[in-house]
């Protein structure tokens, strides 16, 4: 029996401290939901958990990447669906145009709708974007979607259908001397300059156009003034001696004229407002059979029949006489057949099928990535998260042990009193 060191009391005190510290740890785990909140809790478990967390975050970002990729594909496929609708409408119009119950004027109206549909298809091809990325103009090649564990290649072919000829003179010039005796001229960036003042025409020619109907559109402007200045379109021509052309006179007037075996003939003309310098005018010329139209948007339109029925095919082009002029956005829509539209539809539907396969692959990858992330998260949770029921049982046990330790400590503190009673006796 000892007085200076009450060993039972010290033992009870240590048990109380240990139980209190254990309860504190349990309370911390319950309040945070984490079994490991610091490296000291489980050094090896923390290292494994952090590695898993890095994988989980990469997988979650990969899943978002896949969803973005699917959205991109759906945007492109939606645009191609619109192109398909436009091509089907054009095919319907082509079948309608072949019916001989329609006049040339009726067929020219049908061609106008075909032209608008073609331009709409071109606009869709050039302007469809996803997050600033052009999808259908051929620039989306060798792209990829990163899934967090793999890279899925993604590319979309150039969907320009080449159904008509288009040229921006700031990029490339196609030009030819119409007639050597008419004086020399040069073209640079769409600006035509005649070196022999007051002599003849200066002309830009397109490639040979097949068939008996076409639509030509161009933006033109007068750069200088001249009493006989004009800008116009060679709507169709076999050579210099056989051609039909429409022009806008700088001082007021729209004309359609022709040369038949070298002889000039005015088909029709009307008086219109004079042209303004340095102002863009949209010129349009059309031909169906031997029926021709020429118009300037916002100015006027004329139409008439050619006496030359021998031009089964030819070239088209632009010209300016006497005054300097510039042209831009030159567009020639030639004779389009049902076979041409079928070829275009095959290209579009083939690309849509490819995009559908891409989307299916991305959806499979998304499901796999989500499943992988879910299982990895469950594994990380078992390592790092608190088992609430287990901790509650532990707290109940620690509470009982703490109460018991406090009772024992009270009895141990009364032990020296018994030694004092022995001394008194």
Buried (B, 14 or more C-beta within 10 A) or exposed (E): EEEEEBEEBEBBBEBBEBBEEBBEBBEBBBEEEBBBBEEEBBEEBBEBBBEBBEBBEBBBBBBEBBBBBBEBBEBBBEBBEEBBEBBEBBBEBBEBBEEEEBEBEBBBBBBBBBBEBBBBBBEBBEEBBBEEEBBBBBEBEEBEBBBBEEEBEBEBEBBBBEBBBBBEBEEEBBBEBBEEEBBEBEBEEBBBBBEEEEBBBBBBBBEEBEEBBBBBBBBBBBBBEBEEBBBBBBBBBBEBBBBBBBBBBBEEBBBBBBBBEEEEEEBBBEEBEEBEEEEEBBBBBBBBBBBBBBBBEEBBBBBBBBEBEEBEBBBBBBBBBBBBBBBBBBBBBBBBBEEBBEBBBEBBEEBBEBBEEBBEBBEEBBEBBBEBBEEBBEBBBEBBBBEEEEBEEBBEBBEEBBEBBBEBBEEBBEBBEEEEEEEEE
